[in-house]
Amino acid sequence: MLKHVLLFVLFNLFYTCAHSEDVDVPVPEFCLGCICRAASDCDTSTQCEGGACGPYRITKEYWIDAGNLTYNDHSPKEHESYVKCAVNFYCSVQTIQNYMGTFKKDCNGDGKIDCDDFVAIHKLGPDNCDQELPESYAERYDYCQSLVL
């Protein structure tokens, strides 16, 4: 638990310092933490598994739809650029922000776009985000939400 709290605090500090107010960041910091928790329990040790990479478990299609982000002058055309971005915390967060900026919508029909919608879009995609989350994913997300609310 301490590892997750420390990771979350460091992430928030880094993320806040790295962004100015004119940058579109549709997903709030606490929600990024809960998406990470739901996706992998914020496991930064796993590179790729089952077609998804990094602590946010980003797929190559998701990365492409988000704009093929890279860092350290990597070319998006390099085969390993997707993996390098998905396992890099900053690049994966930027990927999520870009993706949600493009695909954000009210998935649960409650009249607002919030973390419940973002977590559903992240896991199920924008076309299926009105479906039920897998049980273990939903349990990790609900637990994280109970800590931040």
Backbone as numpy.savetxt, mean C-alpha at the origin, in Angstrom:
# Nx Ny Nz CAx CAy CAz Cx Cy Cz
5.17 -7.02 18.27 4.34 -5.83 18.27 5.22 -4.57 18.27
6.28 -4.59 19.06 7.17 -3.43 19.13 7.80 -3.16 17.76
8.15 -4.24 17.03 8.72 -4.09 15.70 7.76 -3.33 14.79
6.47 -3.67 14.86 5.47 -3.03 14.02 5.27 -1.57 14.40
5.26 -1.28 15.68 5.09 0.10 16.14 6.28 0.94 15.70
7.50 0.41 15.88 8.70 1.13 15.48 8.71 1.36 13.97
8.39 0.32 13.20 8.35 0.45 11.75 7.34 1.51 11.34
6.18 1.50 11.97 5.13 2.46 11.67 5.57 3.89 12.00
6.20 4.09 13.15 6.68 5.41 13.56 7.76 5.91 12.60
8.71 5.05 12.27 9.77 5.45 11.34 9.20 5.77 9.97
8.26 4.96 9.52 7.62 5.20 8.24 6.93 6.57 8.25
6.16 6.85 9.30 5.45 8.12 9.37 6.40 9.30 9.35
7.50 9.20 10.08 8.48 10.27 10.11 9.08 10.46 8.72
9.51 9.37 8.11 10.12 9.44 6.79 9.13 9.98 5.76
7.92 9.44 5.79 6.92 9.80 4.79 6.52 11.28 4.93
6.33 11.75 6.13 5.96 13.13 6.37 7.05 14.08 5.89
8.29 13.74 6.16 9.41 14.59 5.75 9.60 14.59 4.24
9.21 13.53 3.58 9.47 13.39 2.15 8.40 14.04 1.28
7.31 14.53 1.86 6.22 15.04 1.05 5.89 16.49 1.37
5.68 17.23 0.32 5.22 18.61 0.51 3.70 18.63 0.35
3.08 19.74 0.69 1.63 19.82 0.68 1.04 19.82 -0.72
1.81 20.09 -1.75 1.25 20.14 -3.09 1.25 18.79 -3.79
1.71 17.74 -3.15 1.74 16.40 -3.71 0.43 15.70 -3.38
-0.18 15.04 -4.39 -1.43 14.33 -4.18 -1.15 13.03 -3.41
-1.63 12.96 -2.20 -1.48 11.75 -1.38 -2.86 11.35 -0.87
-3.59 10.60 -1.68 -4.96 10.25 -1.29 -5.06 9.34 -0.07
-4.05 8.53 0.18 -4.11 7.57 1.28 -3.41 8.16 2.50
-4.15 8.35 3.60 -3.53 8.90 4.82 -2.49 7.94 5.40
-1.57 8.49 6.18 -0.47 7.71 6.76 -0.96 6.51 7.56
-1.96 6.72 8.44 -2.43 5.60 9.26 -2.97 4.48 8.38
-3.59 4.85 7.28 -4.17 3.85 6.38 -3.08 3.06 5.66
-2.00 3.72 5.26 -0.88 3.01 4.66 -0.33 1.97 5.62
-0.28 2.33 6.90 0.18 1.37 7.91 -0.75 0.18 8.01
-2.05 0.42 7.95 -3.01 -0.68 8.06 -3.05 -1.53 6.79
-2.82 -0.93 5.63 -2.73 -1.72 4.40 -1.52 -2.64 4.49
-0.41 -2.11 4.99 0.80 -2.92 5.16 0.54 -4.07 6.12
-0.11 -3.76 7.22 -0.44 -4.78 8.22 -1.33 -5.86 7.61
-2.36 -5.45 6.87 -3.29 -6.40 6.26 -2.60 -7.25 5.20
-1.75 -6.61 4.40 -1.13 -7.30 3.27 -0.12 -8.36 3.70
0.71 -8.03 4.70 1.81 -8.95 5.04 2.18 -8.95 6.51
1.39 -8.26 7.33 1.77 -8.01 8.72 3.06 -7.18 8.74
3.22 -6.37 7.69 4.40 -5.51 7.48 5.71 -6.30 7.52
5.70 -7.45 6.90 6.88 -8.30 6.84 7.82 -7.77 5.76
8.90 -7.15 6.18 9.85 -6.60 5.23 10.92 -7.61 4.82
10.87 -8.82 5.37 11.90 -9.81 5.06 11.60 -10.61 3.79
10.35 -10.66 3.37 9.98 -11.42 2.18 10.11 -10.56 0.95
10.91 -10.99 0.00 11.05 -10.25 -1.25 9.79 -10.41 -2.09
9.61 -11.59 -2.67 8.45 -11.86 -3.52 7.93 -13.26 -3.21
6.62 -13.37 -3.30 5.99 -14.66 -3.02 4.62 -14.66 -3.68
4.33 -15.68 -4.47 3.02 -15.80 -5.08 2.65 -14.67 -6.03
3.62 -14.11 -6.72 3.35 -13.06 -7.69 3.20 -11.66 -7.11
3.53 -11.50 -5.83 3.46 -10.18 -5.19 4.74 -9.96 -4.39
5.15 -8.70 -4.30 6.44 -8.40 -3.67 6.33 -7.31 -2.62
7.25 -7.38 -1.66 7.40 -6.35 -0.64 6.36 -6.43 0.46
6.49 -5.55 1.44 5.57 -5.58 2.59 4.13 -5.25 2.22
3.93 -4.56 1.10 2.58 -4.25 0.65 2.05 -5.30 -0.33
2.87 -6.28 -0.68 2.49 -7.36 -1.59 1.95 -6.79 -2.91
2.77 -5.98 -3.54 2.40 -5.33 -4.80 2.68 -6.27 -5.97
1.71 -6.40 -6.87 1.89 -7.21 -8.06 2.49 -6.36 -9.18
3.01 -7.03 -10.18 3.60 -6.29 -11.29 2.54 -5.47 -12.03
1.34 -6.01 -12.20 0.27 -5.29 -12.88 -0.10 -4.01 -12.11
-0.17 -4.11 -10.79 -0.47 -2.96 -9.92 0.61 -1.90 -10.13
1.87 -2.33 -10.10 3.00 -1.42 -10.28 2.93 -0.72 -11.64
2.60 -1.47 -12.68 2.47 -0.88 -14.02 1.34 0.12 -14.05
0.18 -0.25 -13.49 -0.97 0.65 -13.46 -0.68 1.93 -12.68
0.24 1.85 -11.72 0.61 3.01 -10.90 1.68 3.88 -11.55
2.20 3.46 -12.69 3.15 4.29 -13.42 4.57 3.80 -13.45
4.82 2.53 -13.14 6.17 1.95 -13.24 7.20 2.76 -12.47
6.92 3.09 -11.24 7.85 3.92 -10.46 9.16 3.19 -10.21
10.23 3.97 -10.17 11.56 3.43 -9.87 12.27 4.40 -8.94
13.43 4.00 -8.50 14.27 4.87 -7.69 15.72 4.60 -8.03
16.61 5.48 -7.61 18.05 5.36 -7.88 18.36 5.18 -9.36
17.66 5.93 -10.20 17.92 5.93 -11.64 17.73 4.59 -12.33
16.93 3.71 -11.74 16.61 2.46 -12.43 15.66 2.78 -13.57
15.80 2.05 -14.65 14.89 2.22 -15.77 13.66 1.35 -15.54
12.46 1.87 -15.80 11.26 1.04 -15.64 11.23 -0.12 -16.64
12.11 -0.07 -17.63 12.17 -1.15 -18.62 13.01 -2.32 -18.14
13.81 -2.12 -17.11 14.61 -3.21 -16.56 13.70 -4.20 -15.87
13.94 -5.47 -16.10 13.09 -6.52 -15.55 13.00 -6.44 -14.03
14.09 -6.16 -13.37 14.10 -6.17 -11.90 13.59 -4.87 -11.27
13.25 -3.86 -12.06 12.79 -2.58 -11.52 11.52 -2.71 -10.70
10.60 -3.56 -11.14 9.37 -3.79 -10.39 9.68 -4.33 -9.00
10.49 -5.37 -8.93 10.82 -5.98 -7.63 11.55 -4.98 -6.75
12.51 -4.27 -7.32 13.28 -3.30 -6.53 12.37 -2.22 -5.95
11.37 -1.79 -6.71 10.44 -0.78 -6.21 9.52 -1.37 -5.15
8.96 -2.54 -5.41 7.99 -3.14 -4.49 8.59 -3.48 -3.13
9.87 -3.82 -3.09 10.49 -4.16 -1.80 11.08 -2.93 -1.10
11.14 -1.82 -1.80 11.61 -0.57 -1.21 10.41 0.16 -0.61
10.48 0.45 0.69 9.33 1.00 1.39 8.85 2.31 0.76
9.75 3.23 0.49 9.36 4.52 -0.07 8.75 4.36 -1.46
9.36 3.58 -2.32 8.87 3.40 -3.68 7.51 2.69 -3.67
7.34 1.72 -2.79 6.06 1.02 -2.73 4.94 1.94 -2.23
5.25 2.82 -1.28 4.25 3.78 -0.80 3.87 4.74 -1.93
4.85 5.22 -2.68 4.55 6.09 -3.81 3.71 5.36 -4.85
3.99 4.09 -5.04 3.21 3.28 -5.97 1.75 3.22 -5.53
1.53 2.99 -4.25 0.16 2.93 -3.72 -0.53 4.28 -3.88
0.16 5.36 -3.56 -0.45 6.68 -3.70 -0.84 6.95 -5.16
0.03 6.61 -6.09 -0.29 6.81 -7.51 -1.48 5.95 -7.93
-1.46 4.70 -7.50 -2.53 3.77 -7.85 -3.87 4.27 -7.32
-3.90 4.66 -6.06 -5.15 5.13 -5.46 -5.59 6.47 -6.03
-4.63 7.30 -6.42 -4.99 8.56 -7.07 -5.73 8.32 -8.37
-5.40 7.24 -9.05 -6.05 6.89 -10.30 -7.36 6.13 -10.09
-7.35 5.19 -9.14 -8.46 4.24 -9.02 -9.35 4.42 -7.79
-9.15 5.49 -7.01 -9.94 5.65 -5.78 -11.42 5.75 -6.11
-12.22 5.08 -5.27 -13.66 5.13 -5.41 -14.32 4.62 -4.15
-15.59 4.88 -4.01 -16.36 4.45 -2.86 -16.81 3.01 -3.09
-16.05 2.08 -2.59 -16.31 0.66 -2.84 -17.48 0.11 -2.02
-17.66 0.61 -0.81 -18.68 0.06 0.07 -19.97 0.86 0.07
-20.06 1.89 -0.76 -21.28 2.64 -0.93 -21.73 3.47 0.27
-20.76 3.86 1.12 -21.14 4.65 2.30 -21.06 6.16 2.07
-20.82 6.56 0.83 -20.82 7.98 0.49 -19.50 8.68 0.72
-18.47 7.97 1.10 -17.15 8.59 1.29 -16.07 7.62 0.84
-14.92 8.17 0.51 -13.76 7.36 0.14 -12.79 7.43 1.31
-12.58 6.29 1.95 -11.73 6.25 3.15 -10.88 4.99 3.14
-10.27 4.72 4.27 -9.34 3.59 4.36 -10.00 2.26 4.05
-11.26 2.10 4.42 -11.96 0.86 4.09 -11.97 0.63 2.58
-12.15 1.70 1.83 -12.15 1.61 0.38 -10.74 1.34 -0.15
-9.75 2.06 0.39 -8.38 1.89 -0.08 -7.86 0.47 0.16
-8.17 -0.10 1.31 -7.70 -1.46 1.59 -8.37 -2.46 0.66
-9.64 -2.24 0.34 -10.34 -3.12 -0.58 -9.79 -2.99 -2.00
-9.53 -1.76 -2.43 -8.94 -1.55 -3.76 -7.56 -2.18 -3.84
-6.78 -2.00 -2.78 -5.42 -2.55 -2.76 -5.44 -4.07 -2.92
-6.31 -4.74 -2.21 -6.35 -6.20 -2.23 -7.13 -6.76 -3.42
-8.28 -6.17 -3.73 -9.19 -6.76 -4.70 -9.20 -6.08 -6.06
-8.60 -4.89 -6.13 -8.63 -4.13 -7.37 -9.87 -3.26 -7.44
-9.83 -2.22 -8.25 -10.96 -1.28 -8.30 -12.25 -1.90 -8.85
-12.14 -2.89 -9.69 -13.34 -3.50 -10.28 -14.04 -4.48 -9.33
-13.32 -4.99 -8.34 -13.87 -5.98 -7.41 -13.89 -5.52 -5.96
-13.63 -4.24 -5.74 -13.47 -3.77 -4.37 -14.76 -3.77 -3.55
-15.88 -4.04 -4.20 -17.13 -4.15 -3.46 -17.34 -5.57 -2.91
-16.41 -6.46 -3.20 -16.47 -7.84 -2.71 -15.89 -7.93 -1.29
-16.10 -9.05 -0.64 -15.60 -9.26 0.72 -14.10 -9.56 0.71
-13.37 -8.97 1.64 -11.94 -9.24 1.78 -11.73 -10.66 2.30
-10.63 -11.30 1.92 -10.31 -12.60 2.52 -10.24 -12.47 4.05
-10.63 -13.52 4.76 -10.78 -13.44 6.20 -9.52 -13.00 6.94
-8.38 -13.60 6.65 -7.15 -13.24 7.38 -6.74 -11.79 7.08
-6.93 -11.36 5.85 -6.62 -9.99 5.44 -7.51 -9.02 6.21
-8.81 -9.31 6.25 -9.77 -8.46 6.95 -9.47 -8.42 8.45
-9.09 -9.55 9.03 -8.79 -9.59 10.46 -7.58 -8.71 10.80
-6.52 -8.79 9.98 -5.34 -7.96 10.23 -5.67 -6.48 10.04
-6.46 -6.17 9.05 -6.87 -4.78 8.82 -7.73 -4.27 9.98
-8.71 -5.05 10.39 -9.58 -4.63 11.50 -8.79 -4.42 12.78
-7.82 -5.30 13.03 -7.00 -5.15 14.24 -6.21 -3.84 14.18
-5.62 -3.56 13.04 -4.85 -2.32 12.89 -5.76 -1.10 13.07
-6.93 -1.14 12.46 -7.88 -0.03 12.60 -8.25 0.19 14.06
-8.37 -0.88 14.83 -8.73 -0.73 16.25 -7.63 -0.05 17.04
-6.39 -0.15 16.56 -5.26 0.49 17.24 -5.16 1.98 16.94
-5.61 2.39 15.75 -5.43 3.79 15.35 -6.68 4.63 15.57
-7.80 4.01 15.79 -9.03 4.79 16.00 -9.32 4.99 17.44
